[in-house]
Amino acid sequence: MSVKNNLHDARKKAGLTQEELAHAGNISRQAYVSIESGKSVPSTEVALRIARKLHIRVEDLFSLDDGIENLVEAELIGDPADVTAGTRMQVVQFGSRLLTRPMNEGLSVSHVLNAADAVAVTAHGGQVDLKMLNQTAIKTPTLILSGCDPAASIISAMIRDQGVRLIWLEAESIPALRSLARGEIHIAGCSFKDNVSGQYNLPLVKEIIPFPCTIIRFAIWRQGMIVSAGNPKSIKHIDDLAMPNVTFVNRQKGAGSRGLLNRLIWEAGMSAKNIHGYEMTAHGDLATAEMVASGIADCGIGIEASARANDLDFLSLNEEPYDLVIPNHFLELPAIQSLLALLKLRDFRRQIESLGGYDTTPMGTVYQ
């Protein structure tokens, strides 16, 4: 156990020198420097004198650094091998469970550095001891949405006005539903066509989720080929992906857009082996568009909004529903009710439509 101090910042804020505070504490400058640097601990009298000179309380200057302050234990979501001392963590009160996950795969960086709720101290099995950086994380109503729609950032921004924090975990349809089935998230986004029935989403939800859920339509979006501005390779059809001068970037397994590509390849009588870059994957629609914009690939499959956001050309292939899957046992949560109310707002729908390629007419329609 040791004493940590805030002397340096407090002294600078007050505009005082080390000599002035040493004089106030009735000690030598050398003794004061030792205290400010944390090498020594002041007596009660010295601490009181210095605090009085700075016009603040002693406890605002000195505190115990016992390694236990703000320490909480949480249930780990993810691989324990990804967590070491100092790992930045996100923390959510999930009903009676306190869940935490390492800030990787989009949680740490999405063109910005996101604030962490805690840092890991020790990991033991499926539990992690955390030193909290943001005490409000546990108290703030929070929803975790896993899905591939980048419009989740708009949901997050607009639902914040209702006092709800939304965390978006970018993931394809199948991984998102599996997380929902494991009880790790509140909502899964899904856009996946069943090859047998021809239905979207409902067959996959029934296959993966072991409890009753409600499926709520978010929008109908346009999926297609994202190509470089001006389409310099003259890509017009799926079979053009087999041209030797075309490099393609695919989506990860479990993504609806990868399923769309595979169906179109099969219908065209092609083989994936003939597509250069078929095994190269991007994590998400925006990442796909960014790889095309950077010249790493000439084409990828994604939504129109991602192409527009990167000033790329877009060749429409299909219109597909994107749905939000919510367990019935979460429907009465105030935070979920806030989300459902948001879907009814005209201003919110206009925001989504402004991205391009979204039809919000059926937004909020319930399927069970």
N, C-alpha and C positions, 0 to 999 in steps of 0.2 A: 504494500500500500504506500502511496506517495502523495505529495501535495502538488497540484498543478496551479498555476497562477495566470492571471490576465493582466499582469502589470504593464507589459510593454504597450499593449493596445490602449489601456486606460491612461497611461502616461502621455502617449502621443496625442490622444484625444483631448487631454487637458492642456496640452502645450507646455508641459514641464520637462525639465532636464533630469538626468539621473542624479546630478549633484543636489538639485532642489529637493527631490524625494528622499535622498540620503540624509540631508539636513533635517527634513521634517521627521524622519524616523529616528533621529539622533544616533545615526550609525555612519561608518565611513562609506565613501563611494564604492570602494572595493567590496564591502559587505553587501551593499545594495545590488551591485551588478551580479553577485553570486545568487542573491534571492531572485532577481528578475530572470536569470537564465535557468532557474530551477535547480541549481546545484546545492542550495541550502534552503532551510525553512525558517521564517522569521519567528521571533517570540510573539506572544499575544500582544504585548505592549507596542512593539515595532509595527505589527500588522495594523493595530488600531490607529497609530499615528499616521501611517501612510494612507490608510483609507480616509481619515479625516481630511488630509491634505487634498485628496482627490475628490472629496465630497461624494463618496459612494460607500456602500456597505462592505464590510470585510468579506462577507460570503460572496460578493460580486467579484472580489479579487482573488480569493483563495478557495479551493475546493479539493476534496479527496478524489484521487484517481485510483480507485480500487479495482478497476476492471469489471465491476459488477453493475455500475450505474447504467440505467437504460437497457439492461440485459433481459431479453425475453427468449423463450424457446418456441419454435414454430415447426410445423410439419413441412418437410421438404418435398417440393414437386420437381422432379428431375433426377439426374444422376448425381449421387454423392461425390463422384470423382470430379465433378465440375465445381465443387465448392471447397475453397481453402480459406484460411484466415485472411480477411481483408476483401473477400469477394463482395462486390456490390450486389445487393439483393432488393427485390420488390416484395412487399408484405401486404397481405389482404386478410381481413377478418371475414371468413367464409362460414357464416352461420356460427356454430360453436367451435369451429376449427380456425386456427391461425395458420395460414398457408404462406410459404415463401418460395421464391424461385430465383435462381441466378439471372442477372441481367445480361443475357446473351440472346442470339438469334432475333434481333430486332428490338429487344427491350432496352438495350443500351444505346444504340445509335440508329436513328432513322433520319439522317441528315441533320440531326440535332443531338446534343447530349442530354439525356433525360435524367432527372434527379432520382437518386436512390433513396429508398425508405430506410435502409439499414446496411450494415456491413456484417459479414459473417465473422464469428469468433472461433467457434469449433463446430464441426459436423460429426454426428455420431449416429450411424445407421440412417434412419429416415427422419431424424430431427436435426435442427440447427440452432445453436445459440447465437442470437443476434444482438448487436449493439445498435439501438434505434437512433436514426438520424432525423426521422420525421415522425413525431409522436401522433400526429393527426391521421396517419395512414390507417391506424387500427380503428379510429373513431369515425372516419368519414365513410358514408355509404358508398360502396364500391362495387362495380360490375366488371367481370372479366369476360371479354368477347374474343373468341378465337375464330379467325376467318381470313379470307384472302382479299376482301374488298377494301381498297385504300380509302374509301369514303368513311371508314370508321373514325378517321381523324376529325371529320366534321361532326359526327355523333359526339365524340369526346368533347369537342369545343362547345357545342351547343347545350349538352346536358349538364355541363359544369355550372351553368347559370341556375340550375335547379338543385344545386348542392350535391350532385352525384359525380363521383370520379369513375371514369371508364378507362380500363386498361385494355389495349388491343394487342393480342398476340397474333402476329401474322402467320397463318398456317393454311394448308390446303384443306379441302372439304373432309376427307377421311381422317386425317390426324386431328382435326378440330372436333369431329364427332366422337372420336375415341377419348379425347380429353374430357368431353362432356360426360361420357359414360363412366369415366373413372372418378367423377365428382371433383374435377380440378378447376372448372370454369362454370360460369352462369349461362353463357350463350355460345352456340356454335353457328358460324355462317356456312352455308352449303349451297353449291351449285354443281350438281352431279346427275347425269342422265343414266338411268338404268337401261342397259341394252336389251333386257328381256321384255320388260313392260313398256318401255319408251317413256316412263314417267320420270320426272325430276324429283330428286331429294327424298320423297316419302319412302320409297323402297329401301334406300340406304339408311335412313333414320331407323326404320323398323329393324333392319338387320343388325345395327351396331348398338343402339340405345336400349338398355334393359328395363326402362321405366317409362311411364306415359309422358309424352312431350306435346307441345303445341308448336306448329310450324307457322310462322308469320312471314308473309311476302314482304321483302324489302323493296325490290325493284326488278324490272326486266332490263337486262343490259345486253349490249351488242358485243359479241366475241368475234375476233377476226385476226388477220395477219397484220402484225405491226412491222412496217418496213421503213427503211431509211427515207428521209425527206426527199421528195422527188422520185422515189422508187427507181434508183439508177440501175438495178438489176432486172427491171421489168417483170417483177413477180406478180402474177395475176391469179394463179390457181395453185391448188395444193401440189399438183405434180411438178410445178416449177421448183419446188424445194429440192428436187433431185438433180437440178442443174449443177454441174461441177464447180461453177464459180459462186455458188450460194452457200453461205454458212448459216446454220439455223441454231437457235437456242431454245431448248425445251423447258417445260415446267416440271417440278418434282412429281414423283409418283403420288397419287392420291388427289391430284389437282383436276378439277373439272375440265380445264382447258387442255390438259394432256389427254384426257379421255376423248374430247372433241377431236383433237388431232388424230388419235389412233382410229377413231371411227371413219374419218375422212380418208385416211391412208388406206384403210381396208376397202372402202367403197371405190377408191380410185384404182384398186388392184396393185398398189405399190408395196414396197417393202421398206421398213424403217431403216434397214441397212444401207439404203441408197441415199439417205438424207445425211449430209455432212453436218455433224453437230447435234444429232438426235440425242446423244447421251450427255451433252452439255446442258446443265440445268441452271435455272435462275429461281430464286426464292421470292415469288410474288410477281404480280403484274407490273408494278413500277420498276422492279429490278430487271424484268425482261425488257421493258422499254428502254431503260438506261443502258443495257448492254448493246441494244441496237443503235442508240444514239451515240455511243462511244466508238462504234465501228467494230466491236468484238464480234458481232453477228450482223447478218443482213436482214434477218427476219425472226420473229417469234410470235407465239400465240398469246393473245391477251385481250383486255377490254379496251374499248375505244378511248375511255377517259385517260388511260395511261399513255396512249399514243399522243393524244392532244397535249397532255402535260409536258411532253418532251418534244413537241413540234415535229412529230413524225407522221408519216402517211399511214392510213388504216384501210384495210380491205375487209369489209364485213363478211363473215361466214355464217353467223347464226345469231339468233336472239334467245337468251336463256334466262330463267328466273334465278334470282339470288335470294335465299330465304334465311331467316333467323330461327334457329331451333332452341326452344326454351323449355326446360323441364317443368311440368305442371306444378311441382312443389315449390317452384320459385315465382310463380305468376303473381302471388299476392305481395311479394316484397315491394316496399315503397319505391325502391330504385328501379325495379322492373316496370312498375306502373308509370314512373317518370319517363322511361324509354318509350313505352307504348303511347303515352301522350305526345311525345316529341314527334312520333311518326305521323301524327294527325295534323301537325302544323304546316300551313302553306309555305311559310318562310323556309322551313327545313327542306321541304320537297323542292323548292326552287333552288336551294343551295346544291342539292344532289344533281338536279337536272342540268345545272350550269356547268357541271364537270364534262358533260358530253356523253352520249351513248346510253343514258339512263332514262327509262320510262317509269315514273313513279305513280302512274295511275292506280295500280293495284296495291300500293304500299299500305300495309296494315291489315290486309286481308288474312283471315285465319284459316289454316288447314290443319286437320287433326287426323 
